[in-house]
Amino acid sequence: MLTLHGKLSKALLIPGSVSRKTGEVFQPRSVVQVEIQDRRGLNQLVTLTVPDHRPYEGKEGTDAEFPVRAYVSGNAVAYALAD
């Protein structure tokens, strides 16, 4: 398991929606955004889906760490919260 270390940038609930093209229904989901530094020292914003965003509300700007698993999406490495 990997641990993602960074600064908590945002915690929010993304509202549900319906795709105009396909009619697919997207359920609401809780997410956090974490600002991390890559090996070159450049900042990246990583969005993680979490079970509940409320424990992270009001903690923006603080150091945070999340257990994650990494996977490749196109040419970039992406992260998901570890179960």
C-alpha positions as CSV (number, residue, x, y, z in Angstrom):
1,M,0.0,0.0,0.0
2,L,1.2,3.5,-0.7
3,T,0.6,6.7,1.4
4,L,-0.2,9.9,-0.4
5,H,1.2,12.9,1.6
6,G,0.2,16.5,0.8
7,K,-1.8,19.5,1.8
8,L,-5.6,19.2,1.9
9,S,-6.9,21.7,-0.7
10,K,-10.7,21.0,-0.7
11,A,-13.3,18.6,0.7
12,L,-16.7,18.6,-1.0
13,L,-19.7,16.7,-2.2
14,I,-20.0,16.6,-6.0
15,P,-23.8,16.6,-6.8
16,G,-25.3,14.0,-8.9
17,S,-26.1,14.7,-12.6
18,V,-27.4,13.1,-15.8
19,S,-25.4,13.0,-19.0
20,R,-27.0,15.0,-21.8
21,K,-25.6,12.7,-24.4
22,T,-26.2,9.2,-23.0
23,G,-28.8,9.8,-20.2
24,E,-26.4,8.0,-17.8
25,V,-27.1,9.0,-14.2
26,F,-24.2,9.9,-12.0
27,Q,-24.7,9.6,-8.2
28,P,-23.4,12.3,-5.8
29,R,-19.9,11.5,-4.4
30,S,-17.6,12.8,-1.7
31,V,-14.2,13.9,-2.8
32,V,-11.1,15.5,-1.4
33,Q,-8.4,17.3,-3.3
34,V,-4.8,17.0,-2.2
35,E,-1.9,19.1,-3.4
36,I,1.3,17.1,-3.8
37,Q,4.8,17.7,-5.1
38,D,6.2,15.5,-7.9
39,R,9.8,14.5,-8.1
40,R,10.7,17.8,-9.9
41,G,9.2,19.9,-7.1
42,L,6.1,20.9,-9.2
43,N,2.7,20.9,-7.5
44,Q,-0.1,18.6,-8.7
45,L,-3.7,18.4,-7.5
46,V,-5.0,14.9,-6.9
47,T,-8.7,14.2,-6.5
48,L,-9.7,11.2,-4.4
49,T,-13.1,9.8,-3.9
50,V,-13.7,9.1,-0.2
51,P,-16.6,7.5,1.7
52,D,-17.5,10.8,3.5
53,H,-16.0,14.3,2.9
54,R,-17.4,15.8,6.1
55,P,-14.5,14.7,8.4
56,Y,-12.1,16.8,6.2
57,E,-14.3,20.0,6.0
58,G,-12.6,23.0,7.6
59,K,-9.2,21.4,7.5
60,E,-8.1,22.9,4.1
61,G,-4.5,23.9,4.1
62,T,-3.4,21.3,6.7
63,D,-1.1,18.4,6.0
64,A,-2.9,15.2,5.2
65,E,-2.1,11.6,4.3
66,F,-4.3,9.0,2.7
67,P,-3.7,5.3,2.0
68,V,-4.0,4.8,-1.7
69,R,-3.5,2.4,-4.5
70,A,-1.9,3.6,-7.8
71,Y,-3.0,2.7,-11.3
72,V,-2.1,3.9,-14.8
73,S,-4.7,6.0,-16.6
74,G,-3.3,6.8,-20.1
75,N,0.3,8.0,-19.5
76,A,-0.2,9.4,-16.0
77,V,-0.3,7.6,-12.7
78,A,-3.7,8.0,-10.9
79,Y,-4.6,7.3,-7.3
80,A,-7.6,5.8,-5.6
81,L,-8.3,5.5,-1.9
82,A,-7.2,2.1,-0.6
83,D,-9.9,-0.1,0.9
